[in-house]
Amino acid sequence: MHRSRFRVAVDRIVLEKLLGAVLLLLAVTYIGHVTADECMSTKTDRHRTIMEQYRSSHNWDGFLTEDSLNLADNQTELDLSRQGFREVHWHLSSIVGEGYEIYELDMSYNNLEHLDELTFLKFYSLEMLNLSYNRIMIINNLTFGSLIRLMDLDLSYNLIHAIEKDAFHRLYGLESLNLRENCLVTLNEHQFHYNDHLSSLQLDHNQISFLPSILFDSLSMVEEVYEIDLSFNNFHQMPYIETKEIGLLKVDNNHINILSVNRTYNLRALEAHHNDIHDADLFHFSSAAHIDLSHNRLDNIVGLHEMNELEYLDLSSNNVSKFDYNLKYSIQNIPSLGTLRLQNCSLTEHNMDGLLTSESILNLDLSQNNFVRLNISHLAKLKTLQYVSFNFNYLEELLDFHKMRHYFEYLDMVSLSFNRWNCSYFDQLMAYLNQSHIQTTTDPRDCYINGSHVADSDIYDTFEPEYTMNQVKRDMNVVKNLGRSMTYIMYTLYFNMRTLYNDSQTMLQQSDAKLRSMDAELSHLVGMVGFLVAILVLVLFFGLVYALVIAYKKYQLHSSVKVVTYNKRGNEFSNGVTVNEVIHDNNI
């Protein structure tokens, strides 16, 4: 009896939760559709305003046909931007298939609303496609089905609110996808499952409030996704995206209130500034090297002490006094931290004593706080400090400033502008800095005489870490372009070597054929010479035989001659032969 009641109660709770989840999903879907409609209306007006300057084009609101192409021989880049085309005629693909290889196609700043499976059917060689600043609303599964070599696809500044699940599955070589400034509410699971080379994904300035965790095939990805930009969306929770590795994840300017995930996030840089974060759990971000949590409402931060690879930490525009104990414990346990920004954190000289202890911090930003009389010894445990900024405080004194070089052996620069220095005191401070060879961008006139400000100083330096993420991105792009160029060069070299090899093989075959022909002719010539030699030998042989026969006859003739005497009286010779017999023999 009790068991059945318990089962009924459990079933009721499960049913209530399931019903609540369904209602929540329906509410999110409804709100998403409403938000998407408002977004499309707003961005349609924006597109109309932007395109007004191109209304004078003779192609305005017309069809893009083969007559508009004017393709030249060996043309590889095609610019059809800023024309105002409304639709692409399907004949375009048949024209491109007639011996033309287009690698780059720019169709930005037009009025295109619909793309079908015939639009880019035969653009097999296309590597870069720019469709930004159009009015495209939906990306179908077959829209880019034939662009298997496409590497860069720009769909920014459109009205895209729906992308079908298999829309990018044939883009095997895709490296950069730009979908910023659209009206997307979410994406599908496995949306980029076959895009193993994708390294840059721009989704900022959309209406996204939820993303499925399974977007990529993390097992078959060739390399890390360098950048995923989800800033300026409608996230209320930290999205989790399962990938091999993310170089830079941007979720700034959302509505995230708790920075927490339940699985290890394999990323190198996280920008989560300008949210509503009050609780930051960083235990699953231990591999990050760059964390920006500025402009939030932090009350608590945990997990910093386990971030052994952290190099840059920005906690500006938070009330550090609410979590100063965690910060004090964590900072001294981060071995690689090089840059710490505590700008506008409501710090005073009363909560600075013992707050910062580190053997790695090089750059420290304490500008826009509430310091009046700060003792330099409060920072004495930052032995490696090279740059510190006290700009925009209320400083009247920097106590023990004459020990600055003693405390900070490597200090190169101090920024002291926009404070409340007394001029006589400030002159002493500047003299010490000059004597200690510590640079400053502060104007010597930035002080007060009898309560009057002498002059406003100009700050020429900008506080940035020694190696910012923008520099990393530029360097990575250089490396990527260099690698791509090297790939093209190696492919060209391989193609040329293969062509040379084939030409050499053909020449060798031709040479072999000529040699065989020469051998045959030489054999024929040798045969003829042999035949002539044989004839000559035979002639000589018969001539020799004939000469020998003649000689033999002469020999016989000479050997048969006998010496006899003639007896005139007897009319006969001495051998008894008469003259008449000799005459008879000669006649015969």
SVG drawing of the C-alpha trace seen along z (x, -y; Angstrom):
<svg xmlns="http://www.w3.org/2000/svg" viewBox="-2 -78 125 118">
<polyline fill="none" stroke="black" stroke-width="0.4" points="0.0,0.0 2.7,-2.4 4.9,-1.3 2.1,-2.0 1.5,-5.5 5.2,-6.2 5.3,-5.1 2.4,-7.3 4.1,-10.3 7.3,-9.6 5.4,-9.3 3.6,-12.6 7.0,-14.4 8.5,-13.0 5.4,-14.0 5.5,-17.5 9.2,-17.9 8.6,-16.6 5.7,-18.9 7.8,-21.8 10.6,-21.0 8.2,-20.8 6.7,-24.1 10.1,-25.7 11.2,-24.4 8.0,-25.8 8.5,-29.1 12.1,-29.3 11.0,-28.4 8.3,-31.0 10.6,-33.7 13.2,-32.6 10.8,-33.0 9.6,-36.4 13.2,-37.5 14.2,-36.3 11.2,-38.1 12.2,-41.4 15.8,-40.8 14.9,-40.2 12.8,-43.4 15.6,-45.5 18.3,-44.1 16.1,-44.3 15.9,-48.0 19.6,-48.2 20.3,-46.4 17.9,-48.7 19.8,-51.7 23.2,-50.3 22.2,-49.4 20.8,-52.9 24.2,-54.0 24.2,-51.3 20.7,-51.9 22.1,-53.6 23.6,-50.3 22.2,-49.2 21.8,-45.7 19.7,-46.9 17.0,-44.4 17.8,-42.3 18.9,-38.8 22.5,-37.7 22.9,-35.9 25.7,-34.8 25.6,-38.2 26.6,-39.8 29.7,-37.7 31.9,-39.0 34.4,-36.2 37.9,-36.8 40.3,-34.0 42.2,-32.5 40.1,-34.6 40.2,-33.1 38.6,-35.9 35.1,-37.2 33.8,-40.4 30.0,-40.7 29.6,-42.9 27.7,-46.2 25.4,-45.6 22.0,-45.0 21.3,-41.7 18.1,-40.1 18.5,-36.6 21.1,-34.3 20.0,-32.5 20.8,-28.8 22.5,-29.2 25.4,-30.7 26.7,-27.3 26.7,-25.9 28.8,-28.9 31.5,-28.4 31.8,-24.7 33.0,-25.6 36.8,-25.7 36.8,-28.4 38.2,-27.8 36.9,-30.5 38.8,-30.4 37.4,-33.6 33.8,-34.8 32.6,-38.0 28.8,-38.6 28.5,-40.9 26.3,-43.9 23.5,-42.6 19.8,-41.9 20.0,-38.1 17.3,-36.3 17.3,-32.7 20.0,-30.3 19.2,-26.8 21.2,-23.7 21.8,-25.1 23.3,-28.4 26.9,-27.1 26.5,-23.7 29.7,-23.7 31.9,-26.0 34.1,-23.0 37.3,-25.0 35.9,-27.7 38.0,-28.4 36.6,-31.8 32.9,-32.8 31.7,-36.1 27.9,-36.5 27.9,-39.1 25.4,-42.0 22.6,-40.3 19.1,-39.3 19.5,-35.5 17.2,-33.9 17.7,-30.1 20.6,-27.9 19.4,-24.7 21.2,-21.3 22.1,-21.4 23.0,-25.1 26.8,-24.5 26.7,-20.8 29.3,-21.0 31.8,-23.3 34.1,-20.6 37.3,-22.8 35.7,-25.9 37.9,-27.2 36.5,-30.6 32.7,-31.2 31.4,-34.6 27.6,-34.8 27.7,-37.8 25.2,-40.6 22.3,-38.6 18.9,-37.7 19.7,-34.0 17.5,-32.5 17.6,-28.8 20.3,-26.5 19.4,-23.0 21.4,-20.2 23.4,-19.0 24.0,-22.5 27.8,-22.4 28.4,-18.6 30.0,-18.7 32.4,-21.5 35.3,-19.2 38.0,-21.9 36.2,-24.7 38.5,-26.6 36.7,-29.9 32.9,-30.4 31.5,-33.8 27.9,-34.0 28.0,-37.2 25.2,-39.7 22.4,-37.4 19.3,-36.3 20.2,-32.7 18.6,-31.4 20.4,-28.1 22.2,-25.5 21.6,-21.8 23.5,-18.9 26.4,-17.7 26.1,-21.0 29.9,-20.9 30.4,-17.1 32.3,-16.8 34.1,-20.2 37.3,-18.7 39.5,-21.7 37.3,-24.4 39.5,-26.8 37.4,-30.0 33.7,-30.2 32.1,-33.7 28.6,-33.6 28.6,-37.0 25.8,-39.5 23.0,-36.9 20.1,-35.8 21.6,-32.5 20.5,-31.4 21.4,-27.7 23.9,-25.5 24.1,-21.7 27.4,-20.5 27.9,-18.1 28.7,-20.4 32.0,-19.0 33.4,-15.5 36.2,-16.0 37.8,-12.6 38.4,-13.3 39.3,-17.0 42.6,-17.7 43.6,-20.6 42.1,-22.9 39.3,-25.4 41.3,-28.5 38.4,-30.9 34.7,-30.6 33.0,-33.9 29.7,-33.8 29.7,-37.4 26.7,-39.7 24.1,-36.9 21.4,-35.9 23.3,-33.2 22.2,-33.0 24.4,-30.0 27.9,-29.1 27.7,-27.0 29.8,-23.9 31.2,-22.9 33.0,-19.6 36.0,-19.9 39.6,-18.8 40.8,-22.2 39.6,-25.8 42.2,-28.5 39.9,-31.4 36.3,-31.3 34.5,-34.6 31.2,-34.7 31.4,-38.4 28.4,-40.8 25.9,-38.1 23.7,-37.5 25.7,-34.7 25.4,-34.9 27.3,-31.8 30.6,-30.8 30.5,-27.0 30.6,-23.8 30.4,-20.2 33.2,-18.9 36.7,-19.9 36.8,-22.7 39.9,-22.3 40.5,-25.9 43.5,-28.3 41.7,-31.7 38.4,-32.7 36.8,-36.2 33.7,-36.5 33.7,-40.2 30.6,-42.4 28.3,-39.7 26.4,-39.4 28.7,-36.8 28.7,-36.7 30.1,-33.2 33.1,-31.9 34.0,-28.2 37.3,-27.8 38.1,-24.2 37.3,-22.9 39.3,-25.6 42.7,-24.5 44.4,-24.5 43.5,-28.2 46.3,-30.7 44.1,-33.8 41.1,-34.7 39.1,-37.9 36.3,-38.3 36.3,-42.1 33.0,-44.1 31.0,-41.6 29.6,-41.3 31.9,-38.8 31.3,-37.8 33.2,-34.6 35.9,-33.0 37.3,-29.5 39.7,-27.2 42.3,-29.9 45.0,-28.1 44.8,-25.1 45.4,-27.1 49.1,-26.2 49.2,-27.6 47.4,-30.9 49.4,-33.9 46.8,-36.7 44.1,-37.5 41.7,-40.4 39.4,-41.1 38.8,-44.8 35.5,-46.4 34.7,-43.9 34.6,-44.4 37.7,-42.5 37.0,-43.1 34.3,-40.4 36.7,-37.7 40.1,-39.1 40.9,-36.1 40.5,-33.6 42.5,-36.0 45.3,-36.3 45.6,-32.5 45.3,-31.9 47.7,-34.5 50.7,-33.1 50.0,-29.6 49.9,-30.4 53.4,-29.9 53.0,-31.3 50.9,-34.4 52.5,-37.3 49.8,-40.0 47.2,-40.9 44.7,-43.7 42.8,-45.0 41.5,-48.2 38.5,-49.8 38.2,-47.2 37.4,-49.6 40.8,-48.9 42.3,-51.1 45.5,-51.1 43.8,-49.3 43.1,-46.1 46.4,-46.0 48.6,-44.8 49.5,-41.2 47.0,-40.9 49.5,-40.4 52.2,-37.8 53.8,-36.4 57.1,-35.4 55.9,-35.7 53.8,-38.8 55.5,-41.2 52.6,-43.7 50.2,-45.0 47.3,-47.5 45.9,-49.2 44.5,-52.2 41.0,-53.7 41.0,-52.6 40.7,-54.6 44.4,-54.9 45.3,-58.1 48.4,-57.2 49.7,-53.9 52.8,-52.3 55.0,-50.8 56.0,-48.0 52.5,-46.5 53.7,-45.4 57.1,-44.3 56.4,-40.6 56.1,-41.1 59.8,-40.6 59.6,-40.3 57.4,-43.3 58.4,-45.3 55.4,-47.6 52.8,-49.0 50.0,-51.6 48.5,-53.9 46.7,-56.1 43.3,-57.7 43.6,-57.3 43.5,-59.9 47.2,-59.5 48.8,-62.3 51.7,-60.2 53.5,-57.0 55.1,-56.1 58.6,-54.7 59.0,-55.4 62.7,-55.8 62.8,-52.0 61.2,-51.2 64.4,-50.1 65.2,-48.0 61.9,-46.2 61.6,-45.9 64.9,-45.0 63.4,-44.6 61.0,-47.6 61.1,-49.5 58.1,-51.8 55.6,-53.4 52.4,-55.2 51.3,-57.9 49.0,-60.2 45.7,-61.8 46.2,-61.7 46.4,-64.5 50.1,-65.0 51.5,-68.0 54.0,-69.5 56.9,-69.7 56.4,-66.0 55.9,-65.0 59.2,-66.7 61.0,-64.6 59.3,-61.4 60.2,-62.2 63.8,-63.0 64.0,-59.6 62.6,-57.8 65.1,-59.6 67.9,-58.7 66.8,-55.1 66.4,-54.9 62.7,-54.0 60.7,-55.3 57.3,-57.0 54.8,-58.4 53.6,-60.9 53.9,-64.6 55.9,-66.5 53.2,-69.2 50.6,-66.6 50.4,-68.0 48.7,-70.6 50.1,-73.9 48.0,-75.3 45.1,-73.2 45.2,-74.2 46.0,-71.7 49.0,-72.8 48.2,-70.9 46.5,-67.8 48.9,-65.0 48.6,-62.7 49.0,-59.0 50.9,-57.6 51.2,-54.0 48.4,-51.5 48.3,-48.7 48.5,-45.4 50.1,-42.1 53.4,-41.4 51.8,-39.0 48.1,-39.6 45.6,-37.2 45.3,-39.5 49.0,-39.1 48.6,-35.3 45.8,-35.4 47.9,-37.4 50.8,-35.1 48.6,-32.0 47.1,-33.5 50.6,-34.2 51.6,-30.6 48.4,-29.3 48.9,-31.4 52.5,-30.3 51.5,-26.7 48.9,-27.1 51.4,-28.9 53.9,-26.2 51.3,-23.6 50.5,-25.3 54.3,-25.7 54.9,-22.0 51.9,-21.0 53.2,-23.2 56.6,-21.8 55.3,-18.3 53.1,-19.0 56.1,-20.5 58.4,-17.6 55.7,-15.1 55.3,-16.9 59.1,-17.0 59.2,-13.3 56.5,-12.5 58.3,-14.6 61.6,-12.8 59.8,-9.5 58.4,-10.5 61.8,-11.7 63.4,-8.5 60.8,-6.4 61.3,-8.5 65.1,-8.1 64.7,-4.3 62.6,-4.2 65.2,-6.2 68.0,-3.9 66.0,-0.8 65.5,-2.3 69.2,-3.2 70.1,0.3 67.9,1.7 69.4,-0.6 72.9,0.2 72.1,3.9 70.8,3.4 73.9,1.4 76.2,4.0 74.3,6.7 74.8,4.8 78.5,4.2 78.9,7.9 77.2,8.9 79.4,6.6 82.5,7.9 81.4,11.5 80.9,10.6 84.3,9.0 85.9,11.9 84.2,14.3 85.5,12.1 88.9,12.0 88.8,15.8 87.7,16.6 90.2,14.2 92.9,15.8 91.8,19.3 91.9,18.1 95.3,16.6 96.5,19.8 95.1,21.9 96.8,19.7 100.0,19.9 99.8,23.6 99.2,24.0 102.2,21.8 104.2,23.8 103.2,27.0 104.0,25.4 107.4,24.4 108.0,27.7 107.2,29.5 109.7,27.6 112.8,29.6 116.0,28.3 116.8,30.2 119.2,29.6 118.2,29.5 120.0,31.5 119.7,29.7 120.9,32.6 118.5,35.1 115.8,32.4 115.1,33.6 115.7,32.8 117.9,34.5 115.0,36.3 114.1,38.0 111.2,35.6 111.1,34.4 110.2,30.8 107.1,32.0 105.8,33.5 106.4,30.3 104.6,28.3 101.7,30.8 101.5,30.5 101.4,26.7 98.7,26.7 96.5,28.9"/>
</svg>
